[in-house]
Amino acid sequence: MRVQVKPDLLRWAHGRSGIEWGTLIKRFPQLESWEREEIYPTFKQLEAFAGATHTPIGYFFLPVPPVERVPIPDYRTVGDLVTQPSPDLLETIYTCQQRQNWYRDFMLSSGEEPLAFVGSLQITTGIERAAAAIRNALNFSIEERRQCPTWDEALRRFIAQADSIGVLVMVNSIVGNNTHRKLDPDEFRGFALVDDLAPLVFINSADTKAAQMFTLAHELAHVWLGRSALSDSAPISRPSNEVERWCNRVAAELLVPLETFRQEYRPSPELRVELDRLARRFKVSTLVILRRIYDAGGMTYDALRGAYQEELDWLRAIARRNGKGTFYPTHALRVGHRFARALVTSTLEGRTLYRDAFRMLGVSKLSTFQQIGRNLRVA
């Protein structure tokens, strides 16, 4: 059985996938003939093409290519310029929405009350007051962070604290568990899906760990503000959008209170020494310290951009040398500890089908599911 597919849809699927033409034509030698309508693909061939280009197969039966939009407010835009979302980004958001919907139902069935902090702040709330409210709720003060040996450990504590008060924190660098589909930090660094029972924050860990701390703080500001968003949340960014500017300022103040920073900062020609000293002092990354030096008037924005890029390149080189973590701890971080614990518990109690649990966890074997449960101490 052959399927009459319009050439525009084939070309659109190829373009959105980002796959090089030569790579695609090797796998589908008849692709050019399909596009010229000299021959149509079989349904099996079309299924394979849909899988290769990460395209829902139903799209190939539309009269014209669809216009895909991010299903949440997209604050990565500048003026009237809208960035076309990649299949990787869209699939990541859709997966997180499915998990969030499941968790919300789980919370409702358990009789849980809405979380008071979600949407508790407004855009008119002062930056210091907003940061203090989030910091106190998370128990993430400078004094608490001083107990961590490194800022890397402080990041893990930051994630754990957000998880403990009810935020679903998911940290991943790939689409699901597919190591061949790496997320692009230049496309997005994170997003927040606001819900009063199941607030969710996603952090793109293809970005450096140093940048992830600021992204988490930024997305948590969105949760407290009650506004879902896909964000450009780099410490160096200067958003044109009012909401993004507010969240960036709150994130910086949450991590490093400016008044305290001014007292600690010692202007010096040896920037490297001061960066490392202040990163140890505040237990945050050097990227955040650079942002605060700029905020305190210690450098111009042009100087900040240059120093930030140099620091980012150095941190990325370190990350490449350190390699990857083991599967089970990494997997729990990808789907979020709070979500994984709830899902495994619900499945073991017979409230959720194993089939659905496997799909949402991105696993295919019972033994893998059981090991995840043991690691989370719920099985």
N, C-alpha and C positions, 0 to 999 in steps of 0.2 A: 504493500500500500504506500503510494507516494502522496506527499502533502504539498499542495500548491501554496508556497510561501512567497510573499512579495519581496523582491530584492532589497527594498528600502529597509525592511525589518532585519534582514540578515546583516546588512551593512551597519545598521544602528546597533545591533547586538555586538558586532565586532568592535565598533568604536567605543562603546561604553565599557567593554571588558578591559581595555588597555593592553590587550595581548598583541604582540607584534604579528604583522601579516605573515611573515615567513613561518613563524611557529604554528600559526593556525592552519596554513595551507598544507603543511606537512601532515597534520592530523586529518584534515579533510580535503583531499586532493581534488574533489569535485566542486569545491566551494565556488570557484569562478564560474563554472557551468551553472550552478544554482542561481548565482546572481544575474547571469545572462538569460535565465529561464530556458536554457537549452534542455535541462532536465531538472526534475524536482527531487528533493531528498525523500527517502523513506521516513516513516515515523520514527523508526529506531535511530536513523541517522540524525534526525532533527532533535531527538532526545539527547543524543550524545553532544550535539552542537550546543544545545541549551546548557548542558552541564559544564561544558568547556568554557563557555562565555559567562557563566553564572547568571543566566537569564531564565526567569520563570517561563516555562514552555507555553503557557497560555498567551503570552505576549505575541507569539508568532502567528496567532490567528486574528490579530487586530487589523483593521484596515490601514492604519498608519502607526508609526512608532509612538509610544506614549511619552508624555512629558513627565519625568519623574522628579518629585520634589521630596525634600526631607520632611518627615511627618511631624516635626517639632520646629519651633522658631529657630531660624538659622542666623546666628549673629556673626558668621564668618564673612558675610557680604560687606562690600565697601561701596557705598552709594547705590547705584542701580545695577552693579555687577553681581551676578549670581553664579556661584560655582556649581557646575553640574556634579551631583553626588555620585561617587563610584558605587558599583555593586557591593563592594566590601563594606563601605560605610552604611549603606541602606540595610544590608543583611544584619549587620551588627546591631543597629537600632531596632529592627523588627524582632530580633531574637531577645533583646533586653526587654522590649515591650511585652512579649509573650511571657517571659519569666516574671515580670512585674505583675501582670494580670493574674498569673497563678498565685503569686505570693499574696496579693491583695485578697483573693478569695480564701486563701488559707487563713489569713488574719481574721477575716470576717467570720469564718466558720469556727474559729477559736474564741470568738467573743472579745477580741482585742479592741481597745479604744483608739481613736485617731491620735496621731502624734502632735502634741501642742506646738512644737517648734516649727513645723512645716508652715510656711507662709506667715510666720509671726513678725517679720520685719517688712518695712516698706522702703521704697526708693528714697524717701525723704528722711529715713533714719540716719542719724549721724554715723560716720565711718567708725569712730572709736567705740561708740555705743554698740553698733552692730557687731563689730569684731569681738568685743567683750562678751556679748551674749552667746555667740557661737563658741568662743574659747571656753567659757564657763560650762556650757552644756556638754562639751566634749572632754572637759577636764584636761585641756591641752595647753596649760600655762608654760611659761618659760621654765619655771621651777620644776615642773613635771618632766620637761624635756631634758633638763640637766642630768637626770638620772640615767638617760640613755647614753651609751658609750660613743655613739656616732649619730650623725644626722640620718644615715641610712636606717638605723634602728628606730630613730624618731619617726620616720615615715611609716614603718611597719606599725608603730604604736598609734600613729595618727589614723591609719586605716582601721585598726582594731577598735579604737575609741568610737569612730563613726559607726562601725558595725554594731557595737554594744548598745548604742542608744536607738537603733532601729533603722539605720540607713543601709540599703543594699549597695555595697561597694564592689564593683567588678573591675578587675585590672587585667587587660589582655593586650597582646601585641599582634594577634592573628584573628582571623575569622573563625570563631568556634575553637576547634582543635586542629584546624587545617594549617599545618606549618608552611604550606605552599602559598598561602594567601595572607601575606603580611600587611598589617594596617600601616597607612602612611601618616606619620605625625605632621607632615606638611599639609595634609588635607584636614585633619582635625586632631585635637589633643584630648578632648573629653566632651561629655554631655551630661545633662541632668534631666531625669524624668520625674517630675514632681507628682506626688500622691500623698495624701495625709495618712495612709496606712502602709504604703510601700514606696517611700522615696528611694530613687535609684540614681547612683552616680557611676558613670563609666569613665575609666582612665585608660588612655591609649599608652600602653607600656612599651610601644616601639619607640616612644620618646625616652629620653634619659630619665633615670630615677631622680636626678636633680630637678628636672622640670616637673615631674609628677607631683611633688609636694605642693607646688603652687597651683597646679591644675586641680588637685583635690580640694584645696582651700577655695578656689574660685567656684567650683561646681557646688560645694556645700553652701556657699553664699547664695547661689540660685535656689537651693532647697529652702533656706530660711526666708528668701524673698517670695517663694511660691511661684516661680516662673521656670518652666522647662526651657531648655535651650541647648543648641549645639554651638560650641564656643571656640573662639581663638583666645586661649587663656595663657599665653606665654607671659612671663614676668616683664618682658621687654615691650609687649604690645601696647599701643595707645588707641583703643577702640573709639570709633566715632559714635557708637550706640551708647545711650545713657545708661542702660542696664548693665552692659558689659563694663563700662567705666566704673560703675559703682561696685560691681563684683570684684574687679581687679583691685580696687583700692581696699576693699574689705579683706580680700585674701592677703594682701601685703601686710595690712595692719594686724590681722589674725596671727600671722606667722612671726612678724617682727614689729612690735609696737614702735611707732616712729619716735615718740618722746624718749623711750628707753634707749633706742638706737642712737639718738643724738648724743646721749650721755656716754655711750660706749665707743662711738666712732672716733678714730684718731687719724685724721688726714695724713697720708704718707706717700712718698713717691714709690714705695715698695708695695704696690697694689696686691701682689700675690700674698705677701705676709699678712696684710690686713684682711684680705678675703678669708684666708684659712683661719685666722684668729677669731673673726666674728662668726664664721660658720660653726666653729666649735663652741663659741659662747652661746649662740642662739639655737644650736642644733637644727639648722636649716641648711639648704644647699647654698653653694657660692653664687648660684644664679639669682637667688632671692636676695642675697646680700648686695649684689651689684645693683639690683633694682632699688634697694633701700638707700644705698650711697647716692644714687641719682635723686631719690625723693628728698634726701637730706641736703641737697645742693652741693654734693661733693664732686659731681662731674656733669658735663653737658650731655644732652641726649645723643649726640654724635659719638661722643666718647663711650657712652654706655653701649651703643650698638656694636662698636668695634670690640670692646672688652667682652661683651656678652658672647659674640660669635667665637672669639678665641677660646673662651672658657668652655663653650658648648662643644667645640671640636675636641678639646682635650678630654672632656668627660665622656664623649662618645668613643674615643679611642680606648679609654679605660674599660668601658662597658664591653667593647668587642673582645678585649683580652680576658675578661672575667668569664665569658662563656655563658651557658644556660643552666637553669636549675633542673631539679628532678621533676618527674611528671606529676606525682600526687600533690605536693605542696603548691606547684604551679597551677594545677588544675583547680584546686580549691580557691585560689586567688582569682582565676579567670571567671568563675561563675559566682564568686562571692561566698564567704563562709556562712553568713546568715541564711542566704537562699539555699545553699547546699544542705545545711543542717535541717532546715525545715522540710525540704523535698525528700531527703532520705528518711527522715522520721515519719512523714506522711505516708510514704511508700511502704515502709515496714509495718505501719499500723493498718495497711489495707485501704487507705483513703485515696491513694493515687495509684494508677496502674503503672507497673514496671515499664511498660512500653513508653508511656508519657514521661516517666522519670528519665529513662535512657535518652530520649530525644532532647529534653531540656538540659540535661547534663552533658550531652554530646558524647555519650559512650555507647558501646554496642555489646559489651560482655557483662554478665552477672558478676563475675569475679572482680572486674574493675569497679563496678558499683559497690560491691561489698567492701573493697579496700578503701574506697573513698569514705564510706561510712565509718570504718575503723579509724581512719586518720582523723575524722571529725569527732570521734568518740560517741557516736550515736548508733553503732551497730556492733 
